[in-house]
Each structure stands twice: as C-alpha cells, then as structure tokens.
Amino acid sequence: MTTPTTSPAVRRQLTAILTACPELAAVQAHVSAFADLMTQRRGRDLEKWVTAASSQPLLRSFADGLL
C-alpha cells in the first residue's frame, strides 16, 4: 500500500474542512492511525487503536467489529 500524493490545493481544502468540523478531524486522525497500523504491520497496537476509535460514534461499529 502506498501513501497517495495530494496537491497543495487539495491539502488546503482538507485542512479548512477539518478545522471547521472537529468531529470529522477526530475521525480522520483515527482513520489515518489505522492506515499506519496496517501498512506498518503493527497488529500488536490494534487493541489500543480499537479502544481509542470506539469513542467516535462514526467508527464505533467498525472498531468494535475488529476484535
């Protein structure tokens, strides 16, 4: 899996969106952390990620289903 490249204009738009919506920013941070877990094969950290991500209503069902 590779990290996609994003243009500066798209990064600025994403930053503005995440700044305007803290809930979405929190979800994005958890999704990014999950991607890091998978790409770096850090399964030992999965339970800790699930505990943290379960605090987000939009991720709770996904996170709880992993264990």
Secondary structure, DSSP 8 states (H G I E B T S, - for coil): -------HHHHHHHHHHHHH-HHHHHHHHHHHHHHHHHHTT-GGGHHHHHHHHTTSTTTHHHHHTT-
